[in-house]
Amino acid sequence: MLLSVRYLQKVYGKGINTVTALKDMNFDIQEGEFVAIMGESGSGKSTLLNLIATFDRPTEGTITINGQALHQLKNKSVASFRRDELGFVFQDFNVLDTMSNKDNVLMPLVLSNVDVKTMQDRIVHVTRQLGIETLLEKYPYQVSGGQRQRVAIARALINKPQLLLADEPTGALDSKTSDEIMNMFKEINHNQQTILMVTHSIRDASFANRILFIKDGSLYHELYKGEETQQAFQKRISDSLALLNGRGV
């Protein structure tokens, strides 16, 4: 079991200002899975991702990644665990325009004090995989949105993370570029990279092998793709979202 979430709760505020963002959340993700999380705005998707990413701590319950219970991490160990075990892809790319694409990609290795030869080997491999080897000497503002997202994905993968977390990774891209990025995610997953992605897009979600639907802070329903076509899976996702949102099918 790569990721285990047990009885997870997150409560903000106190007294009459209390807001329960997550309650009694339970699920597991096996190594090599590609899982999408869906739900209405405010359902708790981003809160869940932030807790798994160690950006926040739960009120109750446990999250275990590769045998490490996150609540047992000391404050000084959280950053190194996050850097070494997790990769992140954000909607707004989150790359630094003041650094070249190469330096953006290498940043996690620099922070981990990895030796120069390992850096060179890793960046050659990951940039070839993502087709951005010719963009390394350019800066993020000199390339397209899709290329910036590829740079961000390369940065997320260069430390060989146990778990890749993606928050609306195509939200700032057009449909054609979105499909290119999602096909890239599918290929990355075929290489046994575990992926957990939050998305509003039915089409993006259909690239995953399993969908977790969240409603009012709880796990409402889940779907497995199995052997069906992507088009058929999109239809089932759409039907499940309609039920989730109380519209019937």
C-alpha positions in Angstrom: 0.0 0.0 0.0 1.6 3.3 -1.1 -1.0 5.7 0.4 -3.4 5.0 3.2 -5.9 7.5 4.5 -7.8 6.6 7.7 -10.7 8.4 9.4 -9.3 11.7 8.2 -10.9 14.9 9.5 -10.1 18.6 9.0 -11.9 21.3 10.9 -11.2 25.0 10.6 -12.2 27.6 13.2 -13.9 27.3 16.6 -17.3 27.6 18.0 -20.0 29.0 15.7 -17.3 29.6 13.1 -16.3 26.0 12.9 -16.2 24.6 9.3 -15.7 20.9 8.7 -13.8 20.5 5.4 -13.2 16.7 5.7 -14.8 14.0 7.8 -14.1 10.3 8.2 -12.3 10.0 4.9 -10.9 6.5 4.2 -9.2 5.2 1.1 -6.0 3.5 -0.1 -3.9 3.9 -3.2 -1.7 1.1 -4.5 1.7 1.7 -6.0 1.4 2.3 -9.8 -2.2 3.6 -9.7 -3.5 6.7 -11.4 -6.3 8.1 -9.3 -8.4 11.2 -9.9 -10.4 13.1 -7.3 -13.6 14.9 -8.3 -16.3 16.8 -6.6 -18.0 20.2 -6.5 -16.1 23.3 -5.4 -15.9 23.3 -1.6 -16.3 19.6 -1.4 -12.9 19.1 0.2 -10.7 18.1 -2.7 -8.0 20.7 -2.3 -8.0 20.3 1.5 -7.4 16.6 1.0 -4.6 17.1 -1.4 -2.9 19.7 0.9 -3.0 17.3 3.8 -1.4 14.5 1.7 1.1 17.0 0.4 2.1 17.9 4.1 1.2 21.5 3.5 -1.3 21.2 6.3 -2.0 18.8 9.2 -5.3 17.0 9.9 -7.5 17.5 12.9 -7.9 13.8 13.3 -7.1 10.6 11.5 -3.9 9.4 9.8 -2.2 9.6 6.4 0.5 7.0 5.7 2.8 7.2 2.6 5.1 4.3 1.9 4.9 3.2 5.5 5.6 6.7 7.0 2.7 8.1 9.1 2.8 11.8 8.3 1.7 12.9 11.8 4.9 11.3 13.2 7.1 13.5 11.2 8.9 16.1 13.2 8.6 19.7 11.9 12.2 19.8 10.7 11.6 16.5 8.8 8.5 17.5 6.9 10.3 19.6 4.2 12.8 16.9 3.4 10.1 14.2 3.3 8.0 16.4 1.0 11.0 17.1 -1.3 12.2 13.4 -1.4 9.0 11.5 -1.5 6.5 13.7 -3.2 6.2 15.5 -6.5 3.9 18.4 -7.2 2.2 19.8 -10.4 0.1 22.9 -10.0 -2.5 24.6 -12.2 -0.5 27.8 -12.4 2.8 25.9 -13.1 4.6 27.5 -10.1 7.9 27.9 -11.9 10.2 30.8 -11.3 10.6 33.3 -14.2 13.9 34.5 -12.8 15.5 31.1 -13.3 16.1 29.2 -16.5 14.0 26.1 -17.2 17.0 24.0 -16.5 17.5 25.5 -13.0 13.8 25.2 -12.3 13.9 21.5 -13.1 17.1 20.9 -11.1 15.9 22.9 -8.0 14.7 19.8 -5.9 18.1 18.1 -6.5 20.0 21.2 -5.6 18.0 21.5 -2.3 18.7 17.8 -1.6 22.5 18.3 -2.2 22.6 15.7 -4.9 25.9 15.4 -6.7 26.5 16.9 -10.2 26.7 13.7 -12.1 23.4 12.4 -10.7 21.8 15.8 -11.6 23.0 15.5 -15.2 21.9 11.9 -15.5 18.4 12.7 -14.1 17.8 15.9 -16.1 18.8 14.2 -19.4 16.4 11.3 -18.7 13.4 13.3 -17.5 13.6 16.1 -20.1 13.9 13.6 -23.0 10.9 11.8 -21.6 8.9 15.0 -21.6 10.3 16.4 -24.9 11.7 19.6 -23.4 15.5 19.1 -23.8 15.7 22.0 -26.3 14.0 24.4 -23.9 16.4 24.1 -20.9 18.4 27.3 -21.6 15.2 29.4 -22.1 13.2 31.0 -19.3 9.6 30.1 -18.4 8.3 33.4 -19.8 9.9 32.5 -23.2 7.9 29.3 -23.7 4.2 28.4 -24.1 1.9 27.4 -21.2 2.0 23.8 -22.2 5.8 23.9 -22.3 5.9 25.6 -18.9 3.7 22.8 -17.5 6.1 20.2 -18.9 9.0 22.0 -17.1 6.9 21.8 -13.9 6.2 18.1 -14.5 10.0 17.5 -15.0 10.7 19.3 -11.8 8.1 17.2 -10.0 9.6 13.9 -11.3 13.3 14.6 -11.1 13.6 13.4 -7.5 11.8 10.1 -8.4 9.0 10.7 -6.0 6.9 7.9 -4.5 3.7 9.9 -5.2 3.0 12.6 -7.8 0.3 15.0 -6.8 -1.4 17.2 -9.4 -3.9 20.0 -8.7 -5.9 20.9 -11.8 -2.8 20.4 -14.0 -4.6 21.5 -17.2 -6.7 24.3 -15.7 -4.7 27.0 -17.4 -4.3 25.3 -20.7 -6.4 25.0 -23.9 -8.1 21.7 -24.8 -5.4 20.6 -27.3 -2.6 21.3 -24.9 -4.6 19.7 -22.1 -4.8 16.5 -24.0 -1.1 16.5 -24.7 -0.4 16.9 -20.9 -2.8 14.2 -19.9 -1.4 11.8 -22.5 2.0 12.6 -20.9 0.6 11.8 -17.4 -0.8 8.5 -18.8 2.7 7.6 -20.2 4.3 8.6 -16.9 1.9 6.3 -15.1 2.7 3.4 -17.5 6.2 3.7 -16.2 4.9 2.9 -12.8 4.7 6.4 -11.4 1.8 6.6 -8.9 -0.4 9.7 -9.6 -3.1 11.4 -7.5 -4.8 14.2 -9.4 -7.6 16.7 -8.4 -9.6 17.8 -11.4 -12.9 19.3 -12.5 -12.5 18.0 -16.0 -14.4 14.8 -17.0 -12.0 14.4 -20.0 -8.9 14.7 -17.8 -10.4 12.3 -15.2 -11.0 9.7 -17.9 -7.2 9.3 -18.3 -7.1 7.9 -14.7 -7.7 4.3 -13.8 -9.9 5.1 -10.8 -12.0 8.1 -9.7 -12.8 9.1 -6.1 -15.9 11.4 -5.8 -16.0 13.6 -2.7 -19.2 15.3 -1.4 -19.4 17.5 1.7 -16.0 16.4 2.9 -16.6 12.6 2.6 -15.9 9.9 0.1 -19.2 9.5 -1.8 -18.5 7.1 -4.6 -15.7 5.6 -6.7 -15.3 4.3 -10.2 -12.8 1.9 -11.8 -12.1 2.1 -15.5 -11.3 -1.5 -16.0 -11.0 -2.4 -19.7 -13.6 0.0 -21.1 -12.8 2.7 -23.6 -12.0 6.3 -22.5 -15.2 7.5 -24.1 -17.3 5.0 -22.2 -15.5 5.9 -19.0 -16.2 9.6 -19.6 -19.9 8.7 -19.8 -19.9 6.9 -16.5 -17.9 9.8 -14.9 -20.5 12.2 -16.2 -23.4 10.1 -14.9 -21.7 9.8 -11.5 -21.2 13.6 -11.3 -24.9 14.1 -12.1 -25.9 11.9 -9.2 -23.3 13.6 -7.0 -24.8 16.9 -7.8 -28.4 15.8 -7.4 -29.4 16.0 -11.1 -30.1 12.4 -11.8 -29.0 10.8 -15.1 
